[in-house]
Amino acid sequence: MRDIDQPSQVGCSIDLSADGKQHGHMMVPHSRNESAWGTLMVPIASVKNGDGPVMLVTAGNHGDEYEGQLAVLKLLNRLSADGFKGQLIAVPALNLLAQRADARVSPQDQGNMNRAFPGHPRGTVTQRVAHFVWQQLMPRSDIVVDLHSGGHSLNFVPSAVMHELPDKDLQAKTEAALKAFGAPIALQLVELDAVGMLDTAAEEMGKLFISTELGGAAMVTPETVGVADRGLDNLLKHFGMIDGKPSGHQSRMMTTPDGAYTMAKHAGLYEPLAELGEQVEAGQEIARVHFLEEVGREPVTYTAPIAGVLYCRRVQGWCGRGDTLALVAQDL
């Protein structure tokens, strides 16, 4: 037996097979100086009524991404099991320790939840949570939705996100769900690094998977939260889990082709030269890096590698070598 096939050490205080609306916790063993027999109680909820699709929705995979966390909490407050069809399993703060710290990764084990899958049943807290999701939640789900945004370092045009899939039937069904979400942009994203992601784990199981980039800058706006609220409702309607038809934006289908990323080759003060969502041309100046400790040195200018929409931009006024400064998307 592989290590990852061993039983999860995480308990669950709700019965995921029972009808009704339940709120509880994933009980993660968390022995530490302050609590020798401690447990980390990660919130989980279920809304179930009979047979039908099972949708797993997670947020707070990175702790400083708040739009999805708000949207899941609001969705659970307004949903009732009466008239619901199927099951919603919701985890609003997947990386709870990172969420408490207003950080991307867990301060306890430096665990990046979205690089930890399939996890390990006897690993760190981050690995144990990932393993429980991979072993206990994802196999019972038909649809997996993982809500992201840019956190402290990036800001995005609000979007729903998918990947190109080898299974073209699943690709078509995912694209239909992506459009139903109703974000301004429906993006087919090429990841810089897909190893260990919840996305990859779900797709390898053959699940219909959708992610988002709902904004960022470790803050929320009425627009970005509204996109998340409407998008979750639209997905439930699209799959027939609640009554009604999807509404909102007709999404602009886009992709990130080769050369879409602009990475900093210098450390210094970052100056953006184009607005988020702006149409840019190949070769257009989009950023500068200035050298505060080398007064008189000319700044380095970065240009758009391709023409398209400035889909993502760095937030902080400083950057290190290798940091993403911008990402340009093109119509698909």
C-alpha positions, 0 to 999 in steps of 0.5 A: 500500500502506498503511503497516500493510500493509508487512512486519513488521520483527519476526522470530520464532525458532520455526516457527509452522507446525511441529508440536510444542512450541517456545519462542522469541522475537519478535526486535524491533529495539531500537537504543538507547544501550547497544546500537546493533544491539540486539534485544528478545527477547519470549518466544513459544511454540507447542504444535501437533499437526495440524489443529484450532482455533488459539488465541492467548493473550497476557498482560502487555499491561500490564506490572503485570498478573501473574495472566495472565503466571503462568497462561500460564507454568504452562500451557506447562509442563504442556501437551504436543503429544502428544494436543493438537488444533490449536495454542496460540500463547502470548505471556506478556509482550506488553509486555516492557519494561513488565513489566520495569519493573513498569509499565502502559506501556513506559518506553522509548516510553511505549507503552500496548500496548492502545492501539497496535493495529494498530501500525506496522512501522517505529514504536516498539518497542510499535508494532512488537510490536503490528503483528507480533501484528496482521499475523502472529499474529492472522490465523492464529488462530481464538480470541484470548484477552488476559489482563488484571487491574487492575494498580497502580491497580484491583482487580476481582472475577475475571471473563472479559470480552466485548463486545456484537457486531454479529454475533449468531452470533459473539456467541453463540459468544463467550458460550458460551466466556465461560461455559466459562472459569468465572470468578465473573463473565462480563461484557459490558463497555462500554469507556470507550475501545476505540480501538487495543485488541487487543480491537477489532483481533481483533473487526474481524478476526472472531475470537472474542475473550475478555479477563479482569479477574482481580484486580489491585493489582499482586499475585496471590492463590491465588484469582485465579491459580486462576481464570486456570489453570482458565479457560485449561484450560476454554477448551482443553477447550471448543474440543476442544483437550485432553480433558475438560469445563470445570469450576468456577464457574457464571459470573454473567452481568453487564454495565456499563450507562450510568452504571456508572462513578464518576470522581473529580471531585476530587484527594485522599486516597481512602477506599473505603466498600464492599467489592469484590464487595459488593451496593450500592444506587443512592445508597449511599455508596461512596467519599470524597475527603479534602483533606490540604492543606486541614485542616478542609475536609469530604470529598466523598462519592461514591455508587453511580450504579446498583444492582448489584455493586461489580465494580471499585474503586480501589487506591491511597489517593490519586486525581486528577481523572478517575481511576476510583473504582468500577465497578458491574455489573448482572445481564445 
